[in-house]
Amino acid sequence: MLQPMEFDMPKKQPKTTLAQRILEAETRSNSWLADGNAADEAGDPAKANACYAKSQFWLDRFNHLSGRGDKAPPKA
């Protein structure tokens, strides 16, 4: 009977480090929040809500990457 071949595939290194991805997510979240606040002050609630949604996406990503989310964070 044939046994399945087992071998380790070489793992690719990510293009950016985990610390860089965490910083990028935090920066993008803050940027979208600032854009949302500016749109809200300018009286454009539709644009403000869209910016707030994008800010929340990046904040959720930041929380996941930094280990503050529900799922386990990625390995460095």
C-alpha positions in Angstrom: 0.0 0.0 0.0 1.3 3.4 -0.9 1.9 6.0 1.8 1.2 9.6 1.0 4.4 11.6 0.7 4.9 14.1 3.5 7.2 17.0 3.1 7.4 20.5 4.4 6.7 23.2 1.9 9.0 26.2 2.3 7.2 29.0 3.9 7.2 32.4 2.3 8.1 35.3 4.4 5.4 38.0 4.3 6.3 41.2 2.3 5.7 43.3 5.4 6.3 42.4 9.1 3.4 42.0 11.6 4.5 45.2 13.3 4.3 47.1 9.9 0.8 45.7 9.2 -0.4 46.7 12.7 0.9 50.2 12.2 -0.7 50.5 8.8 -4.1 49.4 10.1 -4.0 51.9 12.9 -2.9 54.7 10.6 -5.6 53.9 8.0 -8.3 53.7 10.7 -7.3 57.1 12.1 -7.2 58.6 8.7 -10.7 57.4 7.8 -12.0 58.6 11.1 -10.5 62.1 10.5 -12.1 62.1 7.0 -15.4 61.1 8.5 -15.3 63.8 11.1 -14.4 66.4 8.4 -17.4 65.2 6.3 -19.7 65.3 9.3 -18.6 68.9 10.1 -19.1 69.8 6.4 -22.7 68.6 6.6 -22.3 65.4 4.4 -23.7 62.6 6.6 -23.6 60.0 3.7 -19.9 60.5 3.2 -19.3 60.6 6.9 -21.0 57.3 7.4 -19.0 55.7 4.6 -15.8 57.0 6.1 -16.8 55.7 9.6 -17.5 52.3 8.1 -14.0 52.2 6.6 -12.5 53.4 9.8 -14.3 50.6 11.7 -13.0 48.0 9.2 -9.4 49.1 9.8 -9.9 49.3 13.5 -11.2 45.7 13.5 -8.1 44.7 11.5 -5.8 46.5 13.9 -7.5 44.7 16.8 -7.2 41.3 15.1 -3.5 41.8 14.2 -2.6 43.1 17.7 -4.3 40.2 19.4 -7.2 42.2 20.8 -9.9 40.5 18.6 -11.9 37.4 19.0 -9.7 35.2 16.8 -6.1 34.3 17.4 -3.6 36.8 16.0 -1.4 35.8 13.1 2.0 34.5 13.9 4.9 37.0 13.5 
